[in-house]
Amino acid sequence: MSLSGNSPVDRKLHEMMRDAPAMNESSNAVHSGTTAPSSQPDGYYQHPNSLPLNNTAAPATNNVSPTSPNQNGDLLKPQQSKIETIKNWSISTYKCTKQLMFEKLGKSSRTVDTELESQIEQLRDTQRKYSNILRLSRALASHFYHVVQTQHALGEAFSDLAQKSPELQEEFLYNSETQRNLTKNGETLLNALNFFVSSVNTLCNKTIEDTLLTIRQYETARIEYDAYRTDLEMLIQAPRSDAGTARLEEATHNFEQHKESFERLRSDVSVKLKFLDENRIKVMHKQLLLFHNAISAYFSGNQQALDATLKQFNIKIKSPNSSIPSWLEQ
């Protein structure tokens, strides 16, 4: 059915379309079903594979009705909270950076606990030395593993040639037996070496590192404490005014908070250093005894002492060739 241009119905339709808002301005309209494609401003491109994002983002503040104060408040509170967090972080970062620079330039004092810092430096030096022991013992275990593998392969080769060379059968057999015994003892020593490496690795990279993490938190708290202490001292020396009094009260409050955190972490570090030292001595006493006894028994050819060492430390023997049928079991 067509409508003539001069009919009353046609004129009413034209007036309604003229008064209606443009499509790109009706963002508050609710549509049912799949969102129909709408005309976009020049230069705007929507990826054809992107999912519709209806009701996933908070509406812009200029689209919120002025008659809904609760919605406005709910939107502004998270934004203000984020801004306040960023502001506090920026101020704290600035103060700590300034404190570090002034300490290096000798323009600001720093809180020093001589005894505690000496213990911290000693712990870091201990970790460096233990890390070197760990690196060398890993290399020893790796090289010795290849030695055991080579002895195993050599023993198999001697055994095979004993069957195919009757004229040298006896010589090949006792060489095969020698390599077989060396392989067995080598696997026993290898288990002891791996146990030593595992224990030192746990001590070095877990136990000591856990204490060093607390130490790093303590050192950060110390910088923050000194930064707010310096700020408080400057405000105390400044001329008194209403604004200055308010800033002084705020600085005093911040200083007390950071002082409490600093003293708590300092106490935690002292306790952890004490228990770590006791644990380190106990662990290394056991591991060094194991290392000495196992190495001495192996290279002296004392198989019974080597087996007794592993039993003493409750080490289960695992053969490197356990995944495949061994010629030793044939």
DOBA-657685 format. One record per residue: x, y, z of N, C-alpha, C in turn; residue in three letters. Coordinates in steps of 0.02 Angstrom, whole numbers, padded with zeros to 5 digits, always signed. Example, Ala and Ser with C-alpha at 12.3 -4.5 7.8 and 13.67 -1.06 7.14 Angstrom:
BEGIN
+00660-00284+00390+00615-00225+00390+00660-00165+00390ALA+00642-00112+00354+00684-00053+00357+00645+00002+00394SER
END
This chain:
BEGIN
+00043-00060+00000+00000+00000+00000+00044+00061+00000MET+00032+00110-00044+00073+00171-00049+00035+00229-00020SER+00072+00276+00008+00042+00336+00039+00058+00396-00004LEU+00011+00437-00017+00024+00497-00057+00059+00549-00015SER+00098+00590-00048+00139+00638-00011+00099+00693+00022GLY+00037+00704+00001-00002+00760+00029-00053+00737+00080ASN-00058+00671+00095-00109+00646+00141-00090+00664+00212SER-00139+00667+00259-00124+00682+00330-00079+00630+00362PRO-00088+00566+00343-00047+00513+00372+00027+00524+00354VAL+00039+00542+00292+00108+00553+00269+00140+00610+00306ASP+00102+00664+00316+00130+00722+00351+00146+00704+00424ARG+00103+00662+00457+00116+00642+00526+00179+00599+00531LYS+00190+00554+00483+00249+00512+00484+00312+00554+00477LEU+00309+00603+00431+00368+00647+00421+00383+00687+00484HIS+00330+00710+00519+00342+00748+00581+00372+00704+00636GLU+00348+00641+00642+00375+00595+00692+00447+00578+00679MET+00464+00566+00616+00534+00551+00600+00580+00610+00610MET+00554+00670+00598+00595+00730+00607+00610+00742+00681ARG+00559+00729+00725+00567+00741+00796+00605+00686+00832ASP+00609+00626+00801+00643+00570+00834+00719+00581+00836ALA+00755+00555+00889+00829+00562+00891+00862+00520+00838PRO+00923+00539+00820+00961+00501+00770+00978+00432+00798ALA+00993+00384+00753+01007+00316+00775+01068+00311+00820MET+01120+00349+00804+01181+00345+00844+01175+00383+00910ASN+01118+00418+00922+01108+00453+00985+01063+00414+01033GLU+01032+00361+01008+00985+00324+01050+01020+00265+01084SER+01070+00281+01124+01110+00228+01156+01074+00196+01214SER+01021+00232+01239+00986+00205+01297+00926+00162+01277ASN+00915+00155+01211+00858+00114+01189+00873+00041+01200ALA+00822+00002+01217+00829-00069+01229+00804-00106+01168VAL+00845-00151+01139+00826-00188+01080+00822-00261+01099HIS+00775-00296+01071+00769-00367+01082+00797-00404+01022SER+00821-00466+01035+00849-00506+00980+00919-00485+00964GLY+00943-00502+00905+01011-00486+00883+01016-00413+00867THR+01071-00382+00888+01081-00311+00875+01088-00299+00800THR+01047-00256+00774+01049-00242+00702+01107-00196+00687ALA+01138-00202+00628+01193-00158+00610+01169-00087+00603PRO+01206-00041+00631+01187+00030+00627+01243+00067+00594SER+01226+00124+00567+01276+00165+00532+01324+00193+00583SER+01389+00192+00568+01441+00216+00612+01470+00280+00584GLN+01501+00322+00626+01534+00382+00601+01591+00364+00554PRO+01610+00413+00514+01664+00403+00466+01728+00383+00502ASP+01762+00332+00476+01825+00310+00506+01817+00259+00560GLY+01755+00243+00582+01745+00192+00635+01737+00125+00602TYR+01772+00075+00631+01769+00007+00605+01761-00042+00661TYR+01710-00085+00656+01699-00137+00706+01718-00204+00676GLN+01761-00242+00713+01784-00306+00687+01725-00353+00679HIS+01718-00385+00621+01659-00427+00610+01655-00487+00655PRO+01712-00510+00683+01712-00569+00726+01705-00553+00800ASN+01701-00489+00817+01697-00471+00888+01628-00486+00915SER+01626-00504+00979+01562-00519+01010+01528-00455+01031LEU+01460-00453+01030+01425-00393+01054+01439-00382+01127PRO+01451-00319+01145+01470-00302+01213+01414-00267+01250LEU+01351-00285+01234+01294-00253+01267+01295-00269+01342ASN+01286-00216+01383+01279-00224+01456+01342-00252+01489ASN+01401-00246+01458+01463-00271+01488+01505-00216+01517THR+01495-00154+01495+01534-00098+01520+01489-00047+01553ALA+01515-00011+01601+01476+00040+01634+01461+00096+01585ALA+01401+00123+01584+01385+00177+01537+01425+00239+01553PRO+01435+00279+01501+01471+00341+01510+01430+00388+01554ALA+01465+00432+01590+01431+00475+01638+01383+00523+01603THR+01399+00543+01539+01355+00590+01505+01291+00557+01481ASN+01288+00488+01482+01227+00454+01463+01183+00436+01522ASN+01207+00449+01584+01169+00432+01643+01117+00485+01656VAL+01058+00464+01671+01003+00512+01683+01017+00551+01747SER+01005+00618+01746+01018+00657+01807+00968+00642+01862PRO+00917+00604+01846+00867+00588+01897+00883+00525+01936THR+00944+00495+01925+00963+00434+01961+01026+00445+02001SER+01021+00479+02060+01082+00494+02100+01115+00432+02126PRO+01080+00378+02141+01111+00317+02167+01158+00287+02117ASN+01138+00285+02053+01181+00257+02001+01244+00299+01993GLN+01235+00365+01996+01293+00410+01991+01342+00397+02047ASN+01316+00389+02108+01359+00377+02166+01396+00312+02160GLY+01362+00258+02136+01394+00193+02129+01450+00194+02078ASP+01442+00237+02027+01494+00240+01976+01554+00281+01999LEU+01541+00333+02037+01596+00377+02057+01639+00348+02113LEU+01608+00307+02156+01647+00280+02213+01706+00237+02191LYS+01697+00187+02145+01755+00148+02123+01808+00190+02089PRO+01784+00241+02050+01833+00284+02016+01873+00324+02067GLN+01839+00351+02117+01874+00389+02169+01921+00344+02208GLN+01900+00282+02220+01943+00235+02257+02007+00221+02218SER+02000+00209+02152+02058+00196+02110+02104+00257+02108LYS+02074+00316+02101+02115+00377+02098+02152+00387+02164ILE+02118+00374+02220+02149+00382+02285+02207+00332+02295GLU+02197+00270+02271+02250+00220+02276+02311+00240+02235THR+02299+00263+02174+02354+00285+02131+02390+00345+02162ILE+02350+00390+02190+02380+00449+02222+02425+00430+02280LYS+02399+00386+02324+02440+00365+02382+02503+00328+02360ASN+02496+00284+02309+02554+00248+02284+02606+00296+02255TRP+02583+00346+02218+02629+00394+02188+02666+00434+02241SER+02630+00455+02293+02661+00493+02346+02713+00451+02382ILE+02695+00388+02398+02741+00344+02434+02803+00329+02391SER+02792+00316+02326+02848+00303+02281+02895+00363+02276THR+02865+00422+02271+02905+00483+02267+02947+00492+02331TYR+02915+00483+02388+02952+00492+02451+03009+00442+02458LYS+02996+00379+02440+03048+00327+02446+03105+00340+02397CYS+03088+00360+02336+03141+00375+02287+03183+00434+02309THR+03150+00484+02335+03185+00543+02361+03230+00523+02419LYS+03205+00480+02464+03245+00458+02521+03308+00421+02499GLN+03300+00376+02450+03358+00338+02425+03409+00384+02393LEU+03386+00432+02354+03433+00479+02322+03470+00520+02374MET+03435+00545+02424+03467+00585+02476+03516+00544+02517PHE+03499+00480+02528+03545+00436+02565+03610+00427+02526GLU+03605+00416+02460+03665+00407+02419+03706+00471+02414LYS+03671+00528+02416+03707+00592+02413+03731+00615+02481LEU+03713+00578+02533+03734+00597+02601+03694+00654+02630GLY+03634+00669+02603+03594+00724+02628+03540+00702+02677LYS+03534+00637+02687+03483+00612+02733+03512+00552+02771SER+03489+00545+02833+03513+00489+02874+03469+00428+02863SER+03495+00370+02878+03457+00308+02872+03461+00270+02938ARG+03408+00234+02953+03407+00193+03014+03451+00131+03003THR+03496+00120+03049+03545+00065+03041+03542+00021+03103VAL+03531-00043+03092+03537-00093+03145+03600-00133+03128ASP+03655-00115+03158+03721-00142+03139+03723-00218+03145THR+03698-00243+03200+03701-00316+03212+03657-00353+03161GLU+03597-00329+03150+03551-00363+03103+03577-00360+03032LEU+03602-00302+03011+03628-00296+02943+03690-00339+02932GLU+03730-00347+02984+03787-00392+02979+03765-00464+02969SER+03713-00484+03004+03686-00552+02995+03656-00561+02926GLN+03623-00510+02900+03593-00514+02833+03647-00521+02780ILE+03700-00481+02786+03755-00486+02738+03789-00554+02741GLU+03796-00579+02801+03826-00646+02810+03783-00700+02778GLN+03717-00693+02783+03671-00741+02752+03677-00738+02677LEU+03680-00679+02648+03687-00673+02575+03753-00704+02551ARG+03805-00693+02590+03869-00723+02572+03866-00799+02577ASP+03831-00824+02628+03822-00897+02635+03784-00926+02577THR+03731-00891+02555+03692-00916+02499+03735-00919+02435GLN+03777-00868+02425+03821-00868+02365+03869-00928+02367ARG+03897-00942+02425+03945-00998+02430+03909-01066+02424LYS+03851-01071+02453+03813-01134+02447+03789-01144+02375TYR+03773-01090+02341+03752-01096+02271+03810-01121+02228SER+03871-01101+02246+03930-01126+02210+03940-01201+02223ASN+03931-01222+02286+03934-01294+02302+03881-01333+02264ILE+03821-01305+02260+03766-01337+02224+03783-01344+02150LEU+03811-01293+02121+03829-01296+02050+03882-01349+02037ARG+03933-01352+02079+03986-01401+02070+03963-01472+02082LEU+03921-01482+02134+03897-01550+02149+03850-01574+02094SER+03812-01529+02064+03770-01548+02007+03813-01570+01948ARG+03866-01532+01936+03911-01551+01881+03943-01619+01894ALA+03964-01631+01957+03993-01695+01975+03943-01752+01964LEU+03882-01743+01986+03831-01795+01978+03816-01808+01904ALA+03815-01754+01865+03801-01762+01793+03858-01800+01758SER+03920-01781+01772+03977-01815+01741+03980-01888+01764HIS+03967-01898+01828+03972-01967+01854+03916-02010+01825PHE+03858-01981+01812+03804-02018+01781+03826-02045+01713TYR+03860-02004+01674+03884-02026+01608+03939-02079+01615HIS+03979-02074+01668+04030-02126+01680+03995-02193+01693VAL+03943-02192+01735+03907-02254+01751+03874-02283+01689VAL+03845-02239+01648+03813-02262+01586+03865-02294+01539GLN+03924-02263+01536+03977-02290+01493+04002-02358+01519THR+04010-02364+01585+04031-02428+01613+03978-02482+01600GLN+03916-02464+01604+03862-02511+01591+03865-02535+01518HIS+03874-02488+01472+03878-02506+01401+03940-02548+01387ALA+03996-02531+01420+04058-02569+01411+04052-02640+01437LEU+04018-02648+01493+04007-02715+01520+03965-02757+01473GLY+03915-02728+01442+03874-02765+01394+03915-02785+01333GLU+03958-02740+01311+04000-02755+01253+04048-02813+01269ALA+04079-02812+01328+04124-02867+01348+04085-02933+01352PHE+04025-02931+01380+03985-02992+01386+03966-03020+01318SER+03950-02977+01272+03931-02999+01204+03991-03030+01168ASP+04050-02999+01177+04110-03025+01144+04133-03091+01176LEU+04118-03101+01240+04137-03164+01273+04101-03223+01241ALA+04040-03211+01219+04002-03265+01187+04024-03278+01115GLN+04052-03227+01083+04071-03234+01012+04145-03245+01002LYS+04184-03241+01056+04257-03251+01049+04279-03304+01099SER+04274-03367+01082+04294-03421+01128+04366-03416+01151PRO+04410-03391+01105+04481-03387+01122+04496-03336+01176GLU+04452-03285+01184+04461-03233+01235+04402-03229+01283LEU+04367-03284+01288+04306-03284+01328+04319-03268+01401GLN+04371-03298+01430+04385-03287+01500+04403-03215+01514GLU+04445-03185+01471+04466-03116+01481+04406-03068+01475GLU+04364-03080+01424+04305-03037+01417+04257-03044+01476PHE+04252-03104+01502+04205-03116+01557+04225-03080+01621LEU+04291-03085+01639+04309-03051+01702+04310-02975+01694TYR+04323-02950+01633+04315-02878+01622+04241-02857+01625ASN+04199-02900+01599+04127-02886+01603+04103-02885+01675SER+04129-02932+01715+04111-02935+01785+04136-02874+01823GLU+04197-02851+01805+04224-02791+01838+04180-02730+01824THR+04162-02720+01760+04119-02663+01742+04050-02669+01774GLN+04027-02730+01782+03962-02741+01814+03964-02718+01887ARG+04017-02736+01923+04024-02715+01992+04033-02639+01998ASN+04072-02611+01952+04082-02538+01952+04016-02502+01939LEU+03977-02530+01893+03912-02499+01878+03866-02501+01938THR+03865-02558+01972+03822-02565+02031+03842-02515+02085LYS+03907-02512+02101+03930-02465+02152+03921-02393+02129ASN+03930-02381+02064+03921-02314+02037+03849-02289+02044GLY+03801-02335+02032+03731-02316+02041+03717-02300+02114GLU+03748-02337+02159+03738-02323+02230+03766-02254+02249THR+03826-02238+02225+03855-02173+02237+03814-02118+02205LEU+03788-02131+02145+03748-02081+02110+03685-02063+02149LEU+03655-02113+02181+03597-02099+02223+03615-02054+02282ASN+03674-02066+02311+03697-02023+02366+03710-01952+02342ALA+03741-01945+02283+03755-01879+02255+03690-01841+02240LEU+03641-01875+02212+03578-01843+02196+03541-01821+02259ASN+03545-01861+02311+03514-01843+02375+03548-01781+02404PHE+03614-01778+02399+03651-01719+02423+03632-01657+02384PHE+03628-01663+02317+03610-01606+02274+03540-01582+02291VAL+03493-01628+02299+03424-01609+02313+03418-01572+02380SER+03454-01595+02430+03450-01564+02496+03481-01495+02496SER+03539-01487+02464+03571-01421+02461+03529-01373+02420VAL+03497-01398+02366+03454-01356+02325+03394-01331+02366ASN+03364-01374+02406+03308-01353+02449+03330-01300+02499THR+03388-01311+02529+03413-01264+02578+03428-01196+02546LEU+03458-01199+02487+03482-01138+02454+03426-01097+02422CYS+03383-01132+02385+03334-01097+02343+03264-01095+02372ASN+03253-01127+02429+03187-01124+02461+03192-01097+02532LYS+03232-01130+02574+03236-01110+02644+03269-01041+02652THR+03328-01033+02623+03363-00969+02628+03325-00915+02589ILE+03298-00933+02531+03263-00884+02490+03201-00857+02525GLU+03168-00900+02564+03109-00878+02602+03128-00824+02653ASP+03185-00834+02686+03209-00784+02733+03230-00720+02697THR+03261-00727+02640+03282-00668+02602+03222-00628+02576LEU+03167-00662+02563+03106-00626+02543+03081-00582+02600LEU+03081-00608+02660+03063-00567+02718+03112-00510+02729THR+03176-00523+02715+03227-00470+02721+03214-00414+02670ILE+03196-00433+02609+03181-00381+02559+03120-00339+02579ARG+03071-00371+02609+03013-00334+02634+03034-00287+02691GLN+03079-00311+02733+03104-00270+02789+03143-00209+02762TYR+03184-00219+02711+03223-00164+02683+03178-00112+02650GLU+03125-00134+02617+03077-00087+02589+03041-00048+02644THR+03022-00083+02697+02989-00049+02754+03036+00001+02787ALA+03101-00015+02788+03150+00031+02818+03154+00096+02778ARG+03153+00090+02711+03156+00150+02668+03094+00192+02678ILE+03035+00159+02680+02973+00196+02691+02973+00229+02760GLU+02996+00194+02810+02999+00222+02878+03043+00284+02880TYR+03103+00280+02850+03148+00337+02850+03120+00395+02809ASP+03085+00379+02754+03057+00432+02711+03004+00471+02750ALA+02959+00436+02784+02907+00470+02822+02934+00502+02886TYR+02988+00474+02913+03021+00505+02971+03051+00572+02951ARG+03086+00573+02894+03116+00635+02869+03062+00687+02855THR+03007+00665+02825+02951+00710+02810+02923+00740+02874ASP+02916+00699+02926+02890+00723+02990+02938+00773+03023LEU+03002+00758+03020+03051+00804+03050+03050+00872+03015GLU+03041+00873+02949+03038+00937+02913+02976+00976+02932MET+02920+00942+02940+02858+00976+02959+02861+01003+03030LEU+02895+00967+03074+02902+00990+03144+02942+01055+03146ILE+02993+01061+03103+03035+01120+03102+03004+01178+03064GLN+02950+01165+03025+02919+01218+02985+02878+01264+03029ALA+02866+01327+03007+02823+01374+03045+02753+01346+03053PRO+02722+01360+03111+02656+01333+03125+02602+01374+03091ARG+02552+01340+03064+02493+01370+03035+02437+01318+03036SER+02377+01339+03019+02321+01292+03020+02332+01235+02970ASP+02352+01254+02909+02366+01203+02858+02426+01160+02878ALA+02476+01192+02907+02535+01155+02929+02520+01107+02985GLY+02475+01127+03030+02456+01082+03085+02420+01020+03059THR+02377+01030+03009+02341+00973+02980+02390+00926+02946ALA+02437+00955+02908+02488+00913+02876+02531+00876+02927ARG+02546+00910+02983+02587+00879+03035+02551+00819+03067LEU+02486+00827+03078+02447+00771+03107+02445+00712+03058GLU+02435+00727+02994+02434+00673+02945+02502+00639+02940GLU+02556+00679+02940+02623+00651+02937+02639+00608+02998ALA+02615+00631+03057+02626+00591+03118+02590+00525+03114THR+02529+00526+03088+02490+00464+03081+02525+00416+03033HIS+02548+00442+02975+02583+00399+02926+02648+00372+02954ASN+02683+00413+02991+02746+00391+03021+02735+00334+03070PHE+02684+00340+03112+02670+00287+03161+02652+00221+03127GLU+02614+00225+03073+02596+00165+03035+02658+00131+03007GLN+02702+00168+02975+02762+00139+02945+02813+00117+02998HIS+02812+00151+03054+02857+00130+03109+02836+00062+03136LYS+02770+00052+03144+02745-00012+03168+02761-00068+03119GLU+02751-00055+03055+02767-00106+03004+02841-00122+03002SER+02883-00070+03008+02955-00079+03007+02979-00121+03067PHE+02954-00105+03126+02976-00142+03186+02951-00214+03185GLU+02891-00226+03158+02865-00294+03153+02908-00336+03106ARG+02926-00308+03049+02967-00344+03001+03038-00355+03027LEU+03063-00307+03064+03130-00315+03093+03130-00373+03143ARG+03077-00379+03181+03071-00435+03228+03065-00501+03191SER+03025-00502+03136+03018-00563+03096+03084-00585+03067ASP+03123-00538+03042+03188-00554+03013+03235-00584+03065VAL+03236-00555+03125+03280-00581+03178+03262-00652+03196SER+03197-00666+03202+03176-00734+03220+03192-00783+03164VAL+03179-00763+03101+03192-00808+03045+03267-00822+03037LYS+03308-00772+03048+03380-00783+03043+03404-00833+03096LEU+03376-00828+03155+03397-00874+03209+03378-00946+03192LYS+03315-00956+03172+03293-01024+03156+03327-01051+03093PHE+03339-01007+03045+03373-01029+02983+03443-01053+02998LEU+03479-01018+03041+03547-01038+03057+03548-01107+03091ASP+03501-01118+03136+03498-01184+03169+03481-01239+03119GLU+03435-01226+03074+03415-01275+03024+03472-01288+02974ASN+03507-01235+02955+03562-01242+02907+03617-01287+02936ARG+03635-01276+02999+03688-01316+03030+03667-01390+03033ILE+03604-01402+03052+03580-01471+03058+03581-01506+02990LYS+03555-01472+02938+03551-01503+02872+03620-01515+02842VAL+03664-01465+02847+03730-01473+02816+03773-01523+02853MET+03765-01529+02918+03802-01580+02956+03785-01650+02928HIS+03721-01662+02917+03699-01727+02891+03723-01737+02819LYS+03716-01687+02778+03734-01694+02707+03809-01700+02695GLN+03848-01663+02733+03921-01668+02725+03947-01735+02749LEU+03917-01763+02801+03936-01829+02824+03919-01882+02771LEU+03860-01876+02742+03840-01921+02688+03888-01917+02629LEU+03903-01856+02608+03947-01846+02550+04016-01877+02562PHE+04044-01864+02621+04110-01890+02637+04111-01966+02639HIS+04064-01995+02674+04063-02068+02682+04051-02104+02615ASN+04006-02077+02574+03991-02109+02510+04050-02105+02463ALA+04081-02047+02457+04138-02038+02412+04197-02082+02435ILE+04210-02081+02500+04267-02121+02526+04256-02195+02516SER+04195-02219+02529+04181-02291+02521+04185-02312+02448ALA+04162-02270+02403+04163-02289+02332+04234-02294+02305TYR+04274-02243+02317+04340-02241+02287+04390-02286+02324PHE+04372-02309+02384+04414-02358+02418+04392-02429+02401SER+04338-02435+02363+04314-02501+02343+04278-02539+02397GLY+04255-02503+02448+04220-02535+02504+04145-02535+02490ASN+04121-02587+02459+04050-02591+02439+04004-02594+02500GLN+04025-02631+02552+03984-02637+02611+03975-02570+02646GLN+04029-02531+02651+04024-02465+02683+03980-02418+02642ALA+03983-02424+02575+03942-02383+02532+03867-02399+02541LEU+03851-02463+02543+03782-02483+02555+03758-02462+02625ASP+03803-02468+02674+03785-02449+02742+03772-02374+02747ALA+03808-02334+02708+03799-02261+02709+03729-02243+02685THR+03707-02275+02631+03640-02260+02605+03585-02283+02653LEU+03596-02339+02686+03547-02363+02735+03545-02316+02795LYS+03603-02289+02814+03606-02243+02871+03564-02180+02859GLN+03563-02156+02796+03526-02095+02780+03459-02109+02746PHE+03438-02172+02748+03372-02192+02720+03363-02171+02648ASN+03414-02184+02607+03412-02168+02536+03394-02230+02497ILE+03341-02227+02459+03321-02283+02418+03361-02283+02353LYS+03387-02341+02335+03429-02347+02276+03385-02351+02214ILE+03397-02305+02168+03360-02304+02104+03410-02311+02048LYS+03401-02361+02008+03448-02373+01953+03432-02326+01895SER+03483-02296+01864+03471-02254+01805+03442-02293+01747PRO+03451-02358+01746+03427-02399+01691+03366-02440+01710ASN+03328-02416+01761+03271-02454+01785+03214-02455+01735SER+03214-02407+01687+03160-02403+01639+03166-02456+01585SER+03224-02485+01576+03233-02536+01526+03260-02600+01559ILE+03248-02658+01530+03276-02720+01559+03352-02716+01561PRO+03379-02727+01619+03452-02722+01627+03484-02791+01615SER+03544-02789+01585+03580-02852+01575+03603-02881+01642TRP+03603-02838+01695+03623-02864+01760+03571-02912+01788LEU+03507-02904+01764+03454-02947+01789+03448-03011+01749GLU+03485-03019+01694+03480-03077+01652+03523-03134+01680GLN
END
